[in-house]
Amino acid sequence: MNDQTNDETPQPVRAALERARAAGFVYSCEPAVGRLLATLAAGVPGGGRVLEIGTGAGVGLAWLVSGLVPRADVTVTTIERDPGSTGLAAGGDWPGFVDFRTGDALELLPELGTYDLVFADAEAGKQVGLELTIAALNPRGVLVVDDMVPPPGVVWDAEFASRQDAVRRTLLGHERLAAVELAGHGSGVILATAR
């Protein structure tokens, strides 16, 4: 986790990073990816819906919310499999439009409808069940997938690298998506828009 903050880091993000530090949670959204999320969230249309898969300690969620506030004409749903992480993230001061869900994203996705912005940041919905995530995009909906390159000094094992490569190939070659890989941005991002 790159936990560097400065005076320009939104307060909800600083609070989420502090909760993550206190809990020893080290897999939070990097600032470069977070700023991208905030920028994309700001463009969600009125009445729009945002989905995060993989709440973790809530840092990515805080970036999304920072792009939306002071609006109240959107909904943000965040899914986390681990109840402990959900509790950690939910302990923040969140706007009323944030909905925390605990459970398996692969089971929840088919019931949740479609979204204008999706941040897939967990194995479920990215390495497993990616088609469910793509199906959850509204037309012109945007999908953000991060952690597509290993952190500096880390070498992925062959199995994990193969799964990430399958995600890359699927997103960049999917007939429903226009996609681009931003390998030098943060942890490596693929950004895709549904046709």
Residue pairs with C-beta under 8 A, 6 or more apart in sequence:
1 20
1 25
1 26
1 27
1 28
1 30
2 30
2 31
3 17
3 20
3 21
3 28
4 31
5 13
5 14
5 17
5 31
9 17
9 31
10 38
10 62
10 63
10 66
12 62
12 65
12 66
12 69
12 92
12 93
12 94
13 34
13 59
13 62
13 63
13 66
15 62
15 92
15 93
16 28
16 57
16 58
16 59
16 61
16 62
16 89
16 92
17 28
17 59
19 25
19 57
19 58
19 88
19 89
19 91
19 92
20 26
20 28
20 56
20 57
20 58
20 59
20 88
23 57
23 88
25 56
25 57
25 85
25 88
27 56
28 56
28 57
28 59
28 60
29 37
29 56
29 59
29 60
29 63
29 121
29 146
30 146
30 186
30 187
31 186
32 185
32 186
32 187
33 60
33 63
33 144
33 146
33 185
33 186
33 187
33 189
34 59
34 60
34 62
34 63
35 63
36 144
36 185
36 186
36 189
36 191
37 60
37 63
37 64
37 67
37 119
37 144
38 63
38 64
38 66
38 67
39 67
40 67
40 117
40 142
40 144
41 50
41 63
41 64
41 65
41 66
41 67
41 68
41 117
42 67
42 68
44 50
44 68
44 74
44 116
44 117
45 116
46 71
46 73
46 74
47 73
47 74
48 73
48 74
48 75
48 115
48 116
48 117
49 74
49 75
49 76
49 77
49 113
49 114
49 115
49 116
49 117
49 138
50 64
50 68
50 74
50 75
50 76
50 77
50 115
50 116
50 117
50 118
50 119
51 76
51 77
51 78
51 79
51 112
51 115
51 117
51 118
51 119
51 136
52 60
52 61
52 64
52 76
52 77
52 78
52 79
52 118
52 119
52 121
53 78
53 79
53 105
53 109
53 118
53 119
53 120
53 121
53 122
53 124
53 125
53 126
53 133
54 60
54 79
54 80
54 105
54 119
54 120
54 121
54 122
54 124
54 125
55 61
55 78
55 79
55 80
55 85
55 86
55 89
55 100
56 80
56 85
56 89
56 121
57 85
57 88
57 89
58 78
58 88
58 89
58 90
58 92
60 119
60 121
61 76
61 78
61 89
61 94
61 98
62 92
64 76
64 117
64 119
65 76
65 94
65 95
65 98
68 74
68 76
68 95
68 97
69 95
72 95
72 96
72 97
74 97
75 97
75 99
76 97
76 98
76 99
77 99
77 101
77 112
77 115
78 89
78 98
78 99
78 100
78 101
79 101
79 102
79 103
79 105
79 108
79 109
79 122
79 125
80 86
80 89
80 100
80 101
80 102
80 122
81 102
81 103
81 104
81 105
81 122
81 124
82 102
83 102
86 100
86 102
89 100
90 100
101 108
104 124
105 122
105 124
105 125
105 129
105 132
106 124
106 125
106 128
106 129
106 132
109 125
109 129
109 132
109 133
109 135
109 136
110 132
112 136
113 136
114 135
114 136
114 137
114 138
114 141
115 136
115 137
115 138
115 141
116 138
116 140
116 141
116 142
117 141
117 142
117 144
118 133
118 136
118 137
118 141
118 142
118 143
118 144
119 144
119 146
120 126
120 130
120 133
120 143
120 144
120 145
121 145
121 146
121 147
125 132
125 133
126 133
126 145
126 167
127 163
127 164
127 166
127 167
130 167
130 170
130 171
133 143
134 143
134 174
134 176
134 177
134 194
137 143
137 176
137 194
138 194
139 194
139 195
140 193
140 194
141 193
141 194
142 191
142 192
142 193
142 194
143 171
143 177
143 190
143 191
143 192
143 193
143 194
144 189
144 190
144 191
145 167
145 171
145 189
145 190
145 192
146 186
146 187
146 188
146 189
147 164
147 187
147 188
148 164
148 167
148 168
148 181
148 183
148 187
148 188
148 189
148 190
149 183
149 187
149 188
150 156
151 187
156 164
167 190
168 181
168 190
171 177
171 179
171 190
171 192
172 179
172 181
172 190
174 192
176 194
176 195
177 192
177 193
177 194
177 195
178 192
178 193
178 195
179 190
179 191
179 192
179 193
180 190
180 191
180 192
181 188
181 189
181 190
182 188
182 189
182 190
182 191
